[in-house]
């Protein structure tokens, strides 16, 4: 890669949008874990975990709007964002309880769950965005770009 290509890459809005997405994800995960640990002082693991998820979800929405995509939050965007996270929430709750049942320490379980859920969510999104449909609505596998 020559200097011109590196310069083009560094000037790419998509690259910086991805960087902001990663930063947002790290902040949201930190908020989730921090609220979870704080709530453990007052509630059981599941209530603490769900409370952390809800607080981080709200923060994540506003960070996604203002920071990642530089848009204004709207009800329509909130509903779309909520729908896209419904599967992720279910995955979090199930994995969290599986971890606890397997004897994983309650301070370690959320970290493992966040890592696994991130990989699963990425895999699902990759599948969704790498397939397209023909005129009849039948899925056609998209060829990898070279």
C-alpha positions in Angstrom: 0.0 0.0 0.0 1.5 3.3 -1.1 1.2 6.7 0.7 -1.6 7.8 -1.6 -3.7 4.8 -0.7 -3.0 5.2 3.0 -4.0 8.9 2.8 -7.2 7.9 1.0 -8.0 5.4 3.7 -7.4 7.8 6.5 -9.6 10.4 4.8 -12.4 7.8 4.4 -15.6 8.7 6.3 -16.4 4.9 6.5 -13.2 4.2 8.3 -13.8 6.9 10.9 -17.4 5.9 11.2 -16.2 2.4 12.0 -13.7 3.7 14.5 -16.5 5.7 16.2 -18.6 2.5 16.2 -15.9 0.6 18.0 -15.4 3.4 20.6 -19.1 3.6 21.1 -19.3 -0.2 21.6 -16.5 -0.1 24.2 -18.1 2.8 26.1 -21.5 1.0 26.0 -20.0 -2.2 27.3 -18.1 -0.4 30.0 -21.4 1.3 31.1 -23.2 -2.0 31.1 -20.5 -3.7 33.2 -20.2 -0.7 35.6 -23.9 -0.5 36.2 -24.1 -4.3 36.6 -21.3 -4.2 39.3 -23.0 -1.3 41.1 -26.4 -3.0 41.1 -24.9 -6.2 42.5 -24.7 -4.3 45.8 -28.5 -4.0 45.8 -30.0 -6.7 43.6 -29.5 -10.3 42.3 -27.4 -11.0 39.2 -30.2 -11.0 36.7 -31.8 -7.8 37.8 -28.3 -6.2 37.9 -27.5 -7.5 34.5 -30.7 -6.4 32.8 -30.5 -2.9 34.5 -27.0 -2.5 33.2 -28.1 -3.6 29.7 -31.0 -1.1 29.7 -28.9 1.8 30.9 -26.1 1.0 28.4 -28.8 0.6 25.6 -30.1 4.1 26.2 -26.6 5.5 26.2 -25.7 3.5 23.2 -28.7 4.9 21.2 -27.7 8.5 21.9 -24.0 7.8 21.2 -24.9 6.0 18.0 -27.0 9.0 16.8 -24.8 11.9 17.9 -21.3 10.3 17.8 -21.2 7.4 15.4 -23.6 8.5 12.6 -23.9 12.2 13.5 -27.6 12.3 13.2 -30.4 13.5 15.5 -32.3 10.9 17.6 -35.9 10.4 16.5 -38.6 8.0 17.6 -38.3 6.1 14.3 -34.6 5.7 14.8 -35.2 4.6 18.4 -37.7 2.0 17.3 -35.4 0.6 14.6 -32.5 0.6 17.0 -34.6 -1.2 19.6 -35.7 -3.9 17.1 -32.1 -4.6 16.0 -31.1 -5.1 19.7 -34.0 -7.4 20.6 -32.2 -10.6 19.5 -29.0 -9.3 21.1 -30.8 -8.8 24.4 -32.3 -12.3 24.4 -28.8 -13.7 23.6 -27.3 -11.8 26.5 -29.8 -13.0 29.1 -29.6 -16.7 28.0 -25.8 -16.7 27.8 -25.5 -14.9 31.1 -27.7 -17.4 32.9 -25.9 -20.3 31.3 -22.6 -18.9 32.5 -23.9 -18.6 36.0 -25.2 -22.1 35.9 -21.8 -23.4 34.7 -20.3 -21.8 37.8 -18.6 -18.8 36.1 -18.0 -16.1 38.7 -20.6 -13.4 38.5 -18.0 -10.7 37.8 -16.5 -12.7 34.9 -19.7 -13.9 33.3 -20.8 -10.5 31.8 -17.4 -10.0 30.2 -17.6 -13.5 28.5 -21.2 -12.9 27.5 -20.4 -9.5 25.9 -17.6 -11.1 23.9 -19.6 -14.0 22.7 -22.7 -11.9 21.9 -20.5 -9.5 19.9 -19.1 -12.3 17.8 -22.6 -13.8 17.2 -24.1 -10.5 16.3 -21.3 -9.7 13.9 -21.8 -13.1 12.3 -25.5 -12.6 11.9 -25.0 -9.1 10.5 -22.4 -10.4 8.1 -24.8 -13.1 6.9 -27.6 -10.6 6.4 -25.4 -8.0 4.6 -23.6 -10.6 2.4 -26.7 -12.0 0.8 -29.1 -10.4 -1.6 -32.3 -11.5 -3.2 -33.2 -12.0 -6.8 -36.4 -10.6 -8.4 -38.5 -13.4 -7.0 -37.2 -12.9 -3.4 -34.9 -15.9 -3.4 -31.6 -15.4 -1.6 -28.5 -15.3 -3.8 -25.1 -15.5 -2.2 -23.2 -12.4 -2.9 -19.7 -13.0 -4.3 -16.9 -11.8 -2.1 -15.4 -8.5 -3.3 -11.8 -8.7 -4.4 
